Amino acid sequence: MEKARTWKSVVVWSVVSAAFIGPGAVTTAVAAGSTFALDLL
């Protein structure tokens, strides 16, 4: 039960932060992360 609550919280706050930052920045970050993986670190 605790894991489901944690995941729900992560999803909710991810949506809130994406709306605040902007969909373009989030899309760019996701695209870069999926393309380069850990190479950017």
N, C-alpha and C positions, 0 to 999 in steps of 0.2 A: 504494500500500500504506500509505503514511504517513497519508493522509487517512482511510482506513477505521479505522486504529488511533486516530486523534484523535477521530473520531465515536463510536467504541465507548467511549472514556474519558469523553467528555462525557455519554453516555447513562448509563453506570454511576454516575458521581458525581452526576448529576441525581437518579437514583432514591435513592441513599443520602441526599442532602440532603433530598429530599422526605419520606423516612421519618423523618428526624430532626426536621424542622420540624413536620411534621404535614400530613396530606392536606387538611384544611380550609383552612389558610393558603395552600397551593399552589394549590388550586382557586380560591380568592378572588382571588389574584394573577393567575392566568391569565385569569379572567373579566374582571377589571378591565383587564388589558392588551389583551385582544382587543376590548373595547368602546371604550376611550378611546385606544388606540394611543399616540402620542407626546404627546398633550395633557397627560398626567400629569407629564411632565418639565418 
